[in-house]
């Protein structure tokens, strides 16, 4: 794809360059969502988290999968692990793979309640 020149009064005032494809980036990250699937037939277990219309396709170890099972269709969780991101020219960043190393359940509380609980802590 070529650069696009924008003109004003017959002079270029802006050159727009297309977003370039990038090699995948691996980094520590987290994803949130409702656990809707845990399963597999070997050491790499398939996990699916649903977050407001987005489906995160993840993998994890058998040990973590055993602990995840109790949250199936339960409260949302935050999964921590290694993310594999790729940037596409048109659509931007896409999460290609996510390996769950640890997780915590998320509490469903309002911001006001959370702030109130923080104020009650005597630090």
N, CA, C and O atoms as a GROMACS GRO file, in nm:
protein
  492
    1UNK      N    1   0.084  -0.117   0.000
    1UNK     CA    2   0.000   0.000   0.000
    1UNK      C    3   0.089   0.124   0.000
    1UNK      O    4   0.191   0.126   0.069
    2UNK      N    5   0.054   0.226  -0.075
    2UNK     CA    6   0.134   0.347  -0.090
    2UNK      C    7   0.090   0.456   0.007
    2UNK      O    8  -0.017   0.451   0.066
    3UNK      N    9   0.181   0.556   0.022
    3UNK     CA   10   0.148   0.673   0.101
    3UNK      C   11   0.034   0.750   0.034
    3UNK      O   12   0.017   0.743  -0.088
    4UNK      N   13  -0.042   0.822   0.115
    4UNK     CA   14  -0.148   0.908   0.062
    4UNK      C   15  -0.114   1.051   0.100
    4UNK      O   16  -0.095   1.082   0.217
    5UNK      N   17  -0.106   1.136   0.001
    5UNK     CA   18  -0.075   1.278   0.025
    5UNK      C   19  -0.204   1.358   0.031
    5UNK      O   20  -0.291   1.343  -0.054
    6UNK      N   21  -0.215   1.442   0.131
    6UNK     CA   22  -0.329   1.532   0.143
    6UNK      C   23  -0.282   1.672   0.105
    6UNK      O   24  -0.178   1.720   0.152
    7UNK      N   25  -0.359   1.737   0.020
    7UNK     CA   26  -0.321   1.867  -0.033
    7UNK      C   27  -0.412   1.978   0.018
    7UNK      O   28  -0.530   1.957   0.044
    8UNK      N   29  -0.353   2.096   0.033
    8UNK     CA   30  -0.428   2.218   0.061
    8UNK      C   31  -0.363   2.329  -0.022
    8UNK      O   32  -0.243   2.355  -0.011
    9UNK      N   33  -0.443   2.391  -0.104
    9UNK     CA   34  -0.394   2.498  -0.193
    9UNK      C   35  -0.275   2.449  -0.275
    9UNK      O   36  -0.173   2.516  -0.288
   10UNK      N   37  -0.293   2.331  -0.332
   10UNK     CA   38  -0.194   2.269  -0.421
   10UNK      C   39  -0.062   2.235  -0.354
   10UNK      O   40   0.038   2.211  -0.422
   11UNK      N   41  -0.059   2.233  -0.223
   11UNK     CA   42   0.063   2.194  -0.151
   11UNK      C   43   0.032   2.079  -0.056
   11UNK      O   44  -0.076   2.072   0.002
   12UNK      N   45   0.127   1.989  -0.044
   12UNK     CA   46   0.111   1.876   0.048
   12UNK      C   47   0.118   1.930   0.191
   12UNK      O   48   0.214   1.997   0.228
   13UNK      N   49   0.015   1.899   0.271
   13UNK     CA   50   0.020   1.938   0.412
   13UNK      C   51   0.021   1.817   0.505
   13UNK      O   52   0.039   1.832   0.626
   14UNK      N   53   0.001   1.698   0.449
   14UNK     CA   54   0.003   1.578   0.533
   14UNK      C   55   0.032   1.457   0.446
   14UNK      O   56  -0.023   1.444   0.336
   15UNK      N   57   0.118   1.369   0.495
   15UNK     CA   58   0.145   1.242   0.428
   15UNK      C   59   0.099   1.132   0.522
   15UNK      O   60   0.148   1.120   0.634
   16UNK      N   61   0.004   1.054   0.474
   16UNK     CA   62  -0.048   0.943   0.556
   16UNK      C   63   0.015   0.814   0.509
   16UNK      O   64   0.008   0.778   0.392
   17UNK      N   65   0.077   0.743   0.603
   17UNK     CA   66   0.139   0.616   0.572
   17UNK      C   67   0.054   0.504   0.630
   17UNK      O   68   0.002   0.517   0.741
   18UNK      N   69   0.039   0.395   0.555
   18UNK     CA   70  -0.042   0.284   0.607
   18UNK      C   71   0.026   0.218   0.726
   18UNK      O   72   0.148   0.215   0.736
   19UNK      N   73  -0.059   0.164   0.815
   19UNK     CA   74  -0.009   0.087   0.928
   19UNK      C   75   0.058  -0.040   0.874
   19UNK      O   76   0.002  -0.106   0.787
   20UNK      N   77   0.173  -0.072   0.923
   20UNK     CA   78   0.244  -0.188   0.872
   20UNK      C   79   0.220  -0.310   0.959
   20UNK      O   80   0.198  -0.300   1.080
   21UNK      N   81   0.224  -0.426   0.894
   21UNK     CA   82   0.215  -0.550   0.968
   21UNK      C   83   0.336  -0.560   1.061
   21UNK      O   84   0.446  -0.517   1.025
   22UNK      N   85   0.317  -0.615   1.178
   22UNK     CA   86   0.427  -0.633   1.272
   22UNK      C   87   0.438  -0.780   1.309
   22UNK      O   88   0.340  -0.854   1.309
   23UNK      N   89   0.558  -0.818   1.341
   23UNK     CA   90   0.578  -0.953   1.393
   23UNK      C   91   0.503  -0.966   1.525
   23UNK      O   92   0.483  -0.866   1.594
   24UNK      N   93   0.464  -1.087   1.560
   24UNK     CA   94   0.393  -1.105   1.688
   24UNK      C   95   0.477  -1.057   1.805
   24UNK      O   96   0.600  -1.070   1.806
   25UNK      N   97   0.410  -1.003   1.904
   25UNK     CA   98   0.473  -0.957   2.027
   25UNK      C   99   0.423  -1.045   2.141
   25UNK      O  100   0.303  -1.060   2.160
   26UNK      N  101   0.516  -1.102   2.217
   26UNK     CA  102   0.483  -1.182   2.335
   26UNK      C  103   0.512  -1.096   2.457
   26UNK      O  104   0.620  -1.039   2.470
   27UNK      N  105   0.413  -1.089   2.548
   27UNK     CA  106   0.433  -1.009   2.668
   27UNK      C  107   0.340  -1.057   2.780
   27UNK      O  108   0.236  -1.116   2.753
   28UNK      N  109   0.378  -1.030   2.905
   28UNK     CA  110   0.287  -1.058   3.016
   28UNK      C  111   0.164  -0.969   3.002
   28UNK      O  112   0.176  -0.852   2.965
   29UNK      N  113   0.047  -1.024   3.030
   29UNK     CA  114  -0.076  -0.948   3.014
   29UNK      C  115  -0.186  -1.015   3.095
   29UNK      O  116  -0.160  -1.112   3.166
   30UNK      N  117  -0.308  -0.964   3.085
   30UNK     CA  118  -0.423  -1.029   3.149
   30UNK      C  119  -0.546  -1.010   3.062
   30UNK      O  120  -0.554  -0.917   2.983
   31UNK      N  121  -0.641  -1.101   3.078
   31UNK     CA  122  -0.772  -1.089   3.015
   31UNK      C  123  -0.877  -1.118   3.121
   31UNK      O  124  -0.856  -1.197   3.212
   32UNK      N  125  -0.993  -1.052   3.107
   32UNK     CA  126  -1.106  -1.071   3.197
   32UNK      C  127  -1.218  -1.140   3.122
   32UNK      O  128  -1.227  -1.129   3.000
   33UNK      N  129  -1.302  -1.212   3.195
   33UNK     CA  130  -1.419  -1.269   3.131
   33UNK      C  131  -1.483  -1.379   3.212
   33UNK      O  132  -1.432  -1.423   3.315
   34UNK      N  133  -1.598  -1.423   3.161
   34UNK     CA  134  -1.670  -1.536   3.220
   34UNK      C  135  -1.616  -1.664   3.160
   34UNK      O  136  -1.606  -1.676   3.037
   35UNK      N  137  -1.580  -1.759   3.243
   35UNK     CA  138  -1.528  -1.888   3.196
   35UNK      C  139  -1.642  -1.971   3.139
   35UNK      O  140  -1.736  -2.006   3.211
   36UNK      N  141  -1.634  -2.003   3.008
   36UNK     CA  142  -1.743  -2.078   2.945
   36UNK      C  143  -1.697  -2.213   2.890
   36UNK      O  144  -1.780  -2.291   2.842
   37UNK      N  145  -1.566  -2.242   2.895
   37UNK     CA  146  -1.518  -2.372   2.845
   37UNK      C  147  -1.383  -2.403   2.906
   37UNK      O  148  -1.295  -2.317   2.912
   38UNK      N  149  -1.366  -2.527   2.951
   38UNK     CA  150  -1.238  -2.582   2.994
   38UNK      C  151  -1.235  -2.724   2.943
   38UNK      O  152  -1.325  -2.802   2.975
   39UNK      N  153  -1.134  -2.761   2.865
   39UNK     CA  154  -1.129  -2.898   2.815
   39UNK      C  155  -1.004  -2.925   2.734
   39UNK      O  156  -0.934  -2.833   2.692
   40UNK      N  157  -0.976  -3.052   2.715
   40UNK     CA  158  -0.860  -3.092   2.637
   40UNK      C  159  -0.826  -3.237   2.658
   40UNK      O  160  -0.881  -3.303   2.746
   41UNK      N  161  -0.736  -3.284   2.575
   41UNK     CA  162  -0.699  -3.426   2.580
   41UNK      C  163  -0.551  -3.447   2.609
   41UNK      O  164  -0.505  -3.561   2.612
   42UNK      N  165  -0.476  -3.339   2.632
   42UNK     CA  166  -0.333  -3.355   2.661
   42UNK      C  167  -0.290  -3.250   2.764
   42UNK      O  168  -0.374  -3.197   2.836
   43UNK      N  169  -0.161  -3.220   2.771
   43UNK     CA  170  -0.110  -3.127   2.873
   43UNK      C  171  -0.153  -2.982   2.850
   43UNK      O  172  -0.151  -2.902   2.943
   44UNK      N  173  -0.191  -2.946   2.727
   44UNK     CA  174  -0.237  -2.811   2.697
   44UNK      C  175  -0.389  -2.811   2.693
   44UNK      O  176  -0.449  -2.873   2.606
   45UNK      N  177  -0.449  -2.742   2.787
   45UNK     CA  178  -0.594  -2.741   2.802
   45UNK      C  179  -0.652  -2.615   2.737
   45UNK      O  180  -0.601  -2.505   2.755
   46UNK      N  181  -0.759  -2.633   2.661
   46UNK     CA  182  -0.828  -2.524   2.594
   46UNK      C  183  -0.921  -2.454   2.694
   46UNK      O  184  -0.993  -2.518   2.770
   47UNK      N  185  -0.918  -2.320   2.692
   47UNK     CA  186  -1.000  -2.238   2.782
   47UNK      C  187  -1.065  -2.128   2.700
   47UNK      O  188  -1.001  -2.070   2.612
   48UNK      N  189  -1.192  -2.100   2.728
   48UNK     CA  190  -1.262  -1.990   2.660
   48UNK      C  191  -1.318  -1.896   2.766
   48UNK      O  192  -1.385  -1.939   2.860
   49UNK      N  193  -1.289  -1.767   2.749
   49UNK     CA  194  -1.343  -1.662   2.835
   49UNK      C  195  -1.425  -1.568   2.749
   49UNK      O  196  -1.379  -1.525   2.643
   50UNK      N  197  -1.547  -1.534   2.794
   50UNK     CA  198  -1.634  -1.442   2.721
   50UNK      C  199  -1.638  -1.309   2.796
   50UNK      O  200  -1.667  -1.304   2.916
   51UNK      N  201  -1.607  -1.202   2.721
   51UNK     CA  202  -1.605  -1.068   2.780
   51UNK      C  203  -1.682  -0.973   2.689
   51UNK      O  204  -1.629  -0.929   2.587
   52UNK      N  205  -1.807  -0.940   2.726
   52UNK     CA  206  -1.889  -0.845   2.653
   52UNK      C  207  -1.884  -0.867   2.501
   52UNK      O  208  -1.850  -0.775   2.427
   53UNK      N  209  -1.918  -0.984   2.456
   53UNK     CA  210  -1.923  -1.012   2.313
   53UNK      C  211  -1.792  -1.057   2.252
   53UNK      O  212  -1.791  -1.100   2.136
   54UNK      N  213  -1.683  -1.048   2.324
   54UNK     CA  214  -1.553  -1.094   2.275
   54UNK      C  215  -1.522  -1.229   2.335
   54UNK      O  216  -1.539  -1.250   2.455
   55UNK      N  217  -1.478  -1.323   2.252
   55UNK     CA  218  -1.441  -1.455   2.298
   55UNK      C  219  -1.289  -1.466   2.298
   55UNK      O  220  -1.226  -1.457   2.193
   56UNK      N  221  -1.232  -1.486   2.417
   56UNK     CA  222  -1.088  -1.504   2.429
   56UNK      C  223  -1.057  -1.654   2.428
   56UNK      O  224  -1.102  -1.728   2.515
   57UNK      N  225  -0.982  -1.697   2.328
   57UNK     CA  226  -0.941  -1.838   2.317
   57UNK      C  227  -0.804  -1.849   2.382
   57UNK      O  228  -0.706  -1.791   2.334
   58UNK      N  229  -0.798  -1.925   2.490
   58UNK     CA  230  -0.676  -1.935   2.570
   58UNK      C  231  -0.636  -2.081   2.586
   58UNK      O  232  -0.709  -2.172   2.548
   59UNK      N  233  -0.518  -2.102   2.643
   59UNK     CA  234  -0.474  -2.236   2.684
   59UNK      C  235  -0.415  -2.224   2.824
   59UNK      O  236  -0.382  -2.114   2.870
   60UNK      N  237  -0.402  -2.338   2.889
   60UNK     CA  238  -0.342  -2.340   3.022
   60UNK      C  239  -0.291  -2.481   3.051
   60UNK      O  240  -0.306  -2.572   2.969
   61UNK      N  241  -0.231  -2.499   3.166
   61UNK     CA  242  -0.182  -2.630   3.210
   61UNK      C  243  -0.296  -2.708   3.275
   61UNK      O  244  -0.400  -2.652   3.311
   62UNK      N  245  -0.276  -2.837   3.291
   62UNK     CA  246  -0.376  -2.922   3.356
   62UNK      C  247  -0.397  -2.877   3.501
   62UNK      O  248  -0.510  -2.876   3.550
   63UNK      N  249  -0.289  -2.839   3.568
   63UNK     CA  250  -0.299  -2.797   3.708
   63UNK      C  251  -0.388  -2.673   3.724
   63UNK      O  252  -0.474  -2.669   3.811
   64UNK      N  253  -0.367  -2.573   3.639
   64UNK     CA  254  -0.449  -2.451   3.646
   64UNK      C  255  -0.593  -2.483   3.603
   64UNK      O  256  -0.687  -2.430   3.662
   65UNK      N  257  -0.610  -2.568   3.503
   65UNK     CA  258  -0.744  -2.605   3.455
   65UNK      C  259  -0.827  -2.668   3.566
   65UNK      O  260  -0.947  -2.641   3.576
   66UNK      N  261  -0.766  -2.750   3.648
   66UNK     CA  262  -0.839  -2.813   3.759
   66UNK      C  263  -0.894  -2.708   3.856
   66UNK      O  264  -1.005  -2.722   3.907
   67UNK      N  265  -0.815  -2.603   3.880
   67UNK     CA  266  -0.861  -2.496   3.970
   67UNK      C  267  -0.964  -2.407   3.902
   67UNK      O  268  -1.053  -2.354   3.968
   68UNK      N  269  -0.954  -2.390   3.769
   68UNK     CA  270  -1.049  -2.308   3.694
   68UNK      C  271  -1.189  -2.368   3.691
   68UNK      O  272  -1.287  -2.294   3.688
   69UNK      N  273  -1.199  -2.500   3.692
   69UNK     CA  274  -1.328  -2.568   3.675
   69UNK      C  275  -1.438  -2.517   3.767
   69UNK      O  276  -1.554  -2.510   3.727
   70UNK      N  277  -1.403  -2.480   3.888
   70UNK     CA  278  -1.506  -2.436   3.983
   70UNK      C  279  -1.564  -2.299   3.946
   70UNK      O  280  -1.665  -2.258   4.004
   71UNK      N  281  -1.504  -2.228   3.850
   71UNK     CA  282  -1.554  -2.097   3.807
   71UNK      C  283  -1.630  -2.105   3.674
   71UNK      O  284  -1.670  -2.002   3.620
   72UNK      N  285  -1.651  -2.226   3.622
   72UNK     CA  286  -1.722  -2.244   3.496
   72UNK      C  287  -1.863  -2.187   3.508
   72UNK      O  288  -1.939  -2.228   3.596
   73UNK      N  289  -1.899  -2.093   3.421
   73UNK     CA  290  -2.028  -2.023   3.421
   73UNK      C  291  -2.057  -1.954   3.554
   73UNK      O  292  -2.173  -1.935   3.592
   74UNK      N  293  -1.951  -1.916   3.622
   74UNK     CA  294  -1.965  -1.847   3.750
   74UNK      C  295  -1.926  -1.700   3.738
   74UNK      O  296  -1.943  -1.639   3.632
   75UNK      N  297  -1.874  -1.646   3.847
   75UNK     CA  298  -1.835  -1.505   3.843
   75UNK      C  299  -1.719  -1.485   3.746
   75UNK      O  300  -1.644  -1.579   3.718
   76UNK      N  301  -1.704  -1.364   3.694
   76UNK     CA  302  -1.592  -1.339   3.602
   76UNK      C  303  -1.458  -1.354   3.672
   76UNK      O  304  -1.448  -1.340   3.794
   77UNK      N  305  -1.356  -1.384   3.592
   77UNK     CA  306  -1.221  -1.399   3.645
   77UNK      C  307  -1.127  -1.307   3.568
   77UNK      O  308  -1.158  -1.262   3.458
   78UNK      N  309  -1.012  -1.280   3.628
   78UNK     CA  310  -0.901  -1.214   3.559
   78UNK      C  311  -0.790  -1.316   3.547
   78UNK      O  312  -0.739  -1.366   3.647
   79UNK      N  313  -0.754  -1.348   3.423
   79UNK     CA  314  -0.650  -1.447   3.396
   79UNK      C  315  -0.520  -1.375   3.361
   79UNK      O  316  -0.518  -1.287   3.275
   80UNK      N  317  -0.412  -1.413   3.428
   80UNK     CA  318  -0.280  -1.356   3.404
   80UNK      C  319  -0.197  -1.458   3.328
   80UNK      O  320  -0.207  -1.578   3.353
   81UNK      N  321  -0.114  -1.410   3.236
   81UNK     CA  322  -0.030  -1.503   3.162
   81UNK      C  323   0.049  -1.435   3.053
   81UNK      O  324   0.081  -1.316   3.062
   82UNK      N  325   0.080  -1.512   2.949
   82UNK     CA  326   0.159  -1.463   2.837
   82UNK      C  327   0.070  -1.446   2.715
   82UNK      O  328   0.004  -1.541   2.671
   83UNK      N  329   0.068  -1.324   2.662
   83UNK     CA  330  -0.015  -1.292   2.545
   83UNK      C  331   0.072  -1.286   2.421
   83UNK      O  332   0.188  -1.246   2.426
   84UNK      N  333   0.014  -1.327   2.309
   84UNK     CA  334   0.078  -1.317   2.178
   84UNK      C  335  -0.010  -1.224   2.094
   84UNK      O  336  -0.120  -1.261   2.054
   85UNK      N  337   0.041  -1.103   2.069
   85UNK     CA  338  -0.034  -0.999   1.996
   85UNK      C  339   0.027  -0.982   1.857
   85UNK      O  340   0.148  -0.992   1.840
   86UNK      N  341  -0.058  -0.957   1.759
   86UNK     CA  342  -0.013  -0.923   1.623
   86UNK      C  343  -0.092  -0.802   1.577
   86UNK      O  344  -0.210  -0.787   1.609
   87UNK      N  345  -0.025  -0.714   1.501
   87UNK     CA  346  -0.092  -0.594   1.451
   87UNK      C  347  -0.118  -0.611   1.302
   87UNK      O  348  -0.027  -0.640   1.224
   88UNK      N  349  -0.244  -0.592   1.262
   88UNK     CA  350  -0.284  -0.601   1.122
   88UNK      C  351  -0.298  -0.461   1.065
   88UNK      O  352  -0.328  -0.366   1.137
   89UNK      N  353  -0.277  -0.450   0.936
   89UNK     CA  354  -0.280  -0.320   0.869
   89UNK      C  355  -0.416  -0.251   0.882
   89UNK      O  356  -0.421  -0.130   0.904
   90UNK      N  357  -0.523  -0.326   0.870
   90UNK     CA  358  -0.656  -0.264   0.870
   90UNK      C  359  -0.722  -0.266   1.008
   90UNK      O  360  -0.774  -0.164   1.052
   91UNK      N  361  -0.719  -0.379   1.075
   91UNK     CA  362  -0.796  -0.395   1.198
   91UNK      C  363  -0.721  -0.360   1.325
   91UNK      O  364  -0.784  -0.350   1.431
   92UNK      N  365  -0.592  -0.341   1.320
   92UNK     CA  366  -0.515  -0.306   1.439
   92UNK      C  367  -0.468  -0.430   1.516
   92UNK      O  368  -0.441  -0.534   1.456
   93UNK      N  369  -0.460  -0.419   1.647
   93UNK     CA  370  -0.405  -0.525   1.731
   93UNK      C  371  -0.505  -0.638   1.752
   93UNK      O  372  -0.624  -0.614   1.771
   94UNK      N  373  -0.454  -0.762   1.748
   94UNK     CA  374  -0.537  -0.880   1.770
   94UNK      C  375  -0.462  -0.976   1.864
   94UNK      O  376  -0.344  -1.003   1.845
   95UNK      N  377  -0.534  -1.024   1.964
   95UNK     CA  378  -0.478  -1.125   2.054
   95UNK      C  379  -0.487  -1.260   1.985
   95UNK      O  380  -0.596  -1.311   1.961
   96UNK      N  381  -0.371  -1.318   1.952
   96UNK     CA  382  -0.371  -1.447   1.883
   96UNK      C  383  -0.371  -1.565   1.979
   96UNK      O  384  -0.444  -1.662   1.960
   97UNK      N  385  -0.289  -1.556   2.083
   97UNK     CA  386  -0.281  -1.664   2.180
   97UNK      C  387  -0.265  -1.605   2.319
   97UNK      O  388  -0.208  -1.497   2.338
   98UNK      N  389  -0.316  -1.680   2.418
   98UNK     CA  390  -0.299  -1.638   2.556
   98UNK      C  391  -0.283  -1.764   2.641
   98UNK      O  392  -0.372  -1.849   2.642
   99UNK      N  393  -0.171  -1.776   2.712
   99UNK     CA  394  -0.148  -1.890   2.800
   99UNK      C  395  -0.170  -1.844   2.944
   99UNK      O  396  -0.097  -1.758   2.994
  100UNK      N  397  -0.270  -1.902   3.008
  100UNK     CA  398  -0.307  -1.865   3.145
  100UNK      C  399  -0.212  -1.932   3.244
  100UNK      O  400  -0.199  -2.055   3.246
  101UNK      N  401  -0.146  -1.849   3.325
  101UNK     CA  402  -0.055  -1.900   3.428
  101UNK      C  403  -0.116  -1.893   3.567
  101UNK      O  404  -0.083  -1.973   3.655
  102UNK      N  405  -0.206  -1.794   3.587
  102UNK     CA  406  -0.271  -1.774   3.717
  102UNK      C  407  -0.400  -1.697   3.694
  102UNK      O  408  -0.419  -1.639   3.587
  103UNK      N  409  -0.487  -1.696   3.792
  103UNK     CA  410  -0.613  -1.623   3.780
  103UNK      C  411  -0.666  -1.586   3.917
  103UNK      O  412  -0.626  -1.644   4.018
  104UNK      N  413  -0.756  -1.488   3.918
  104UNK     CA  414  -0.827  -1.449   4.041
  104UNK      C  415  -0.972  -1.422   4.004
  104UNK      O  416  -0.999  -1.372   3.895
  105UNK      N  417  -1.065  -1.454   4.092
  105UNK     CA  418  -1.205  -1.419   4.066
  105UNK      C  419  -1.222  -1.268   4.082
  105UNK      O  420  -1.157  -1.206   4.166
  106UNK      N  421  -1.309  -1.210   4.000
  106UNK     CA  422  -1.339  -1.067   4.011
  106UNK      C  423  -1.466  -1.050   4.092
  106UNK      O  424  -1.563  -1.124   4.074
  107UNK      N  425  -1.466  -0.952   4.180
  107UNK     CA  426  -1.583  -0.924   4.261
  107UNK      C  427  -1.673  -0.827   4.187
  107UNK      O  428  -1.625  -0.735   4.120
  108UNK      N  429  -1.802  -0.848   4.197
  108UNK     CA  430  -1.900  -0.760   4.134
  108UNK      C  431  -1.944  -0.657   4.236
  108UNK      O  432  -2.036  -0.679   4.315
  109UNK      N  433  -1.874  -0.541   4.234
  109UNK     CA  434  -1.910  -0.435   4.328
  109UNK      C  435  -1.899  -0.301   4.258
  109UNK      O  436  -1.825  -0.286   4.161
  110UNK      N  437  -1.972  -0.205   4.309
  110UNK     CA  438  -1.970  -0.072   4.250
  110UNK      C  439  -1.841  -0.001   4.289
  110UNK      O  440  -1.773  -0.039   4.385
  111UNK      N  441  -1.808   0.104   4.213
  111UNK     CA  442  -1.691   0.184   4.244
  111UNK      C  443  -1.707   0.250   4.381
  111UNK      O  444  -1.611   0.257   4.458
  112UNK      N  445  -1.826   0.297   4.411
  112UNK     CA  446  -1.851   0.361   4.540
  112UNK      C  447  -1.824   0.264   4.655
  112UNK      O  448  -1.764   0.302   4.756
  113UNK      N  449  -1.868   0.140   4.640
  113UNK     CA  450  -1.846   0.040   4.745
  113UNK      C  451  -1.697   0.009   4.760
  113UNK      O  452  -1.647  -0.003   4.871
  114UNK      N  453  -1.627  -0.004   4.648
  114UNK     CA  454  -1.484  -0.033   4.653
  114UNK      C  455  -1.407   0.081   4.721
  114UNK      O  456  -1.318   0.056   4.801
  115UNK      N  457  -1.443   0.206   4.689
  115UNK     CA  458  -1.378   0.320   4.752
  115UNK      C  459  -1.409   0.326   4.900
  115UNK      O  460  -1.322   0.361   4.981
  116UNK      N  461  -1.531   0.293   4.937
  116UNK     CA  462  -1.569   0.291   5.078
  116UNK      C  463  -1.486   0.188   5.155
  116UNK      O  464  -1.442   0.214   5.266
  117UNK      N  465  -1.467   0.072   5.094
  117UNK     CA  466  -1.386  -0.032   5.159
  117UNK      C  467  -1.240   0.012   5.174
  117UNK      O  468  -1.175  -0.020   5.273
  118UNK      N  469  -1.189   0.084   5.075
  118UNK     CA  470  -1.053   0.136   5.086
  118UNK      C  471  -1.040   0.237   5.197
  118UNK      O  472  -0.939   0.239   5.268
  119UNK      N  473  -1.141   0.321   5.213
  119UNK     CA  474  -1.139   0.422   5.320
  119UNK      C  475  -1.142   0.357   5.458
  119UNK      O  476  -1.088   0.412   5.554
  120UNK      N  477  -1.205   0.241   5.467
  120UNK     CA  478  -1.213   0.173   5.596
  120UNK      C  479  -1.079   0.111   5.638
  120UNK      O  480  -1.058   0.084   5.756
  121UNK      N  481  -0.991   0.088   5.543
  121UNK     CA  482  -0.860   0.035   5.576
  121UNK      C  483  -0.779   0.143   5.648
  121UNK      O  484  -0.776   0.258   5.605
  122UNK      N  485  -0.715   0.104   5.753
  122UNK     CA  486  -0.633   0.200   5.828
  122UNK      C  487  -0.488   0.176   5.790
  122UNK      O  488  -0.422   0.085   5.841
  123UNK      N  489  -0.440   0.258   5.699
  123UNK     CA  490  -0.301   0.245   5.652
  123UNK      C  491  -0.211   0.348   5.713
  123UNK      O  492  -0.091   0.351   5.684
   0.00000   0.00000   0.00000
